[in-house]
């Protein structure tokens, strides 16, 4: 089966690596262009590009997708797998795959559609989440569901730990689905749009907390959900100057917030 893998961040790379590891490497990988990272704005390739290059898989990084530039990458692909590509895929591109396009979404659709399902489930205090594989259409996370799987969210789960768990579950579901999918035996079920919720991208302003006023439980959830990006922060007086302080780790103890690791502006992270 000849397919293309669309994906950009660590979540995508974790899925891609496992697919390669079981002998199911894609014919090509499509990801976002290299981006400047960190204070020094060093141009850095996406995790999926690094992985694909390691295994000599062709990589394409278009600013905008079109049928013509994808045909340049690979001819006659049967289907595609899309996991956190982070760009809208035009309907014309979706239609170039005769077998369809499998979307991998780290939530139990139709809940938590959109850009930040992992962060949003933690912020909402959900006890359960999962992964949904669905047939992509022109709308965001809207297509008919092929299969899904659930997992429990631990009280200590952060964005990073939950992302890894969901990537592992995604791979299991993909490998279980593909034999049926390739034979046309998968039975898509339409989503119930009346139950849909939509997530949003989080800004630096969203990540601000007031330690004196905000609910400690909500602060702790923010710290688990919004690090490393956009990064939870507050303002405090440090040696007579107001400075930005990053809140990196915390726990709730006897109903109170206990900070474990912070980083004062201009300093290295330290335990509290």
N, C-alpha and C positions, 0 to 999 in steps of 0.2 A: 504494500500500500504506500503510494507516494503522497506525502502530505507536507504542508508548510506549518511551522510553529511560529505564532506571533506572541511575543512577550518581551518585557524589558527588565523589571527589577529582580530582586533576590527571590521573591515568591515564584516568579516565572522560571528562574534559573534552577531552583530546587526541583521543580517538576521536570524540566528539560533534562537535567542530569540523570534523574532516575529513569526516564524513558530511554535515554542513550544507554544506560547501564544494563537494561534488559534487552538490548538489541533492537530498539524501536526508535532509531534516530530519524529525525526529519530530513527531507531533501533540501531544506533551506530554513533559515531563521530570519524573521523580520522583527526589528526592534527600533527604538528611538535613536536618533543621532547621538553621538558622544556629547557630553555636557560638561561645563565647568563645575568643579566641585571644591568645597572648602573655601577658607579665607583667601588662599592664593589662586583660586579659580583655575585649578589644573584641569585641563580637558581630559575627561575620563570616560572610557567605554562602558556601556551597560553590562551588568553581570551576564546576561544571556550571550552577548557578543563575545566576551572572554571565553565562555564555555564552548560556544560553537567553533571559535577559532582553534581552541585546543584540540577539537575532534575533526578539524578540517571540513566543517559544514559551512556551505556558503551563507554569507550574512548580507542582508540588505537593510539600509537605514534611511528610508525616504523621509523627506520633510512632509510630503503629502502622498497618500496612496493613490495609485491608479492601476487600471488593468494593464496598461502598456509596460509600466515599470516592474510589475510583478512577473509578467511573462518573460521579462529579461532575466529574472532570477531562476525561474523554473518553468518548464513547459509541461502542460497537461497534469497538473496536480489533481488528485482525487478528492481530497478534503483538506481542512485546516483545523488546527487547535489554537485557540486564543486564550491566553492566561495573562491578565494584567498588561496588555499591550500599551494602554494609556493614550491611545488615539482612537478617534471614531473611524470605523471601517465603513467606507461607502457601500451602498447597496449593490452597486455595479461590481465591486470587488467580491462581495459575498457570493454573488451569482456565478463567479468564474469557477467555483468548486462544485462539481456535479454531485458529490456525496454530501455536501453541506459543510457548515462551519460549526464546530463544537466550541461553545463558550464555557470557560471554567470560571465560576464566580464563588468567592469564599464567604458565602452566606446561604441561608435557606430561603431561596427565592420563593415568592416575590418580595420578601422582607429584605431590607438593606440593599436595594439596588444602588448603583452609582460607584463613586470613586473610593470611598473609605469604609467598606463594610467591616473590616477587622477592628479598626479604631472605634467605629460607632457602636459595635456590639459590646465592647468593653465599657465605653462611656455610659451605655444604657443599663449596665449592671446585669446583662443577660447571663444566664447560667448555661445556656446551650447555644451552639452555632453549628455550622457545617459547610459543606460544599455542594454546589449544584452544577451539573453539566446540562447544558441546554442548547438548542438549535438557534444560532444567532439570526436575528433579523435586523431591520434598519433602526429599530428603537433600542434604547439603552437597557440591557439586561432583561429583555422582554420576551424572548422566544420560548417555544414550548420546551418543557423539562424532559430530559432524557433519563436522568437518574440523579439521586442525591444521597448524601450520607451525613450523619450527625456526629458531633463530639461534644463533650462537656468542657466548659470553660472553668479552669481552676481559679481560685481567688488570687493566686500569685501570678497568673498569666499576664504577660506584657504583650505589646504588639509583636515583638520579636519572637517570643516563644509560641504564641498562637499562630503566627504566620507559618512557622516551621511545621506545626501540627497539621495545619490546613493544607499545606503543600504536599505532605505525605499522604493525607487522605485523598487529595485530588488525583495523585498518581494511581493509587489503588482503584479509584472509580474509573479512571480512563482505561486502564488495562482490563478491567472487567467489562467495560462497555464496548470496546473496539471490535471484538469478534462478532457481536450481534449487530453493531453499527455497519460493519463492512458487508454483512449479508443482507442488510435491509430489514433486520428483525427487531430493531429498536422501536419502541412505541412512544413517541413524544406525547406529553400531556400538556395542554395549554395552562398557562399560569392564571391564577385568580387575581386579576388586576385590582379588585376591590380591597385586597389585603396588602397591596404594594406600599412600601415605604422607600424613601429616597435619601441617600446620604449626600454629604457635601464635602468639598475639600476644606481642610482646616488651615487657617491663617495663623500668623504669629500672635495676632490679637486674641484669637480663640484660645491660645495656650497660656494666656496670662491668668494668674490666680492671686487672690488677696488672702493671705494666710490668716488675717484677723477677722474676716467677714464670711468667706466662702465655706460651704459645707465640707468638713474634712473628708467625708466619704467620696464626694465628687472630686475633690483635689487628688485623692489617692488614685481614683480611676483615671483622671487626666494624666497623671504621671505614668501610669502603666500603658495608656493608650497613645499618647502623643509624643513619646520619645522614641527615636531620636529626632523625628521631624513632625511638626515644626519646633518641638522642644518646649517643655513647660517651664515657665519662669515667673518670677515675682520681683518686686523692688524692695530693697532693705537698706537701712543706714549702716554702712561699714566704714569705721574709722572717720565718722563725721561726714561721709559722702554717700549720697544715694547711688546705689549700684544695682545692676541687674544680676539676679542670682538664678541660675538654672537649678531646677529640682529634678534630680535624676532617679532617685529611688526612695521609696517610703513604704510604711505599713500602717495599718490601723490597729492600735492597741488600746483596749478598754474604751473604745469609742472616740479615741483621740488620734490625730495624725502625728506620726513619728517619722521625721525625715531621717534617711539613712545616708544618702550621698547627695551632695550639692556641689555646685561650681560657681564661685563668685567671679564676676566679670574680671577678666585679666589674670585669673589664676587657674590652676589645675583642679580637677575634681577631687573632693576629699570626703571622707566619712565624717558624720556628725556625731 
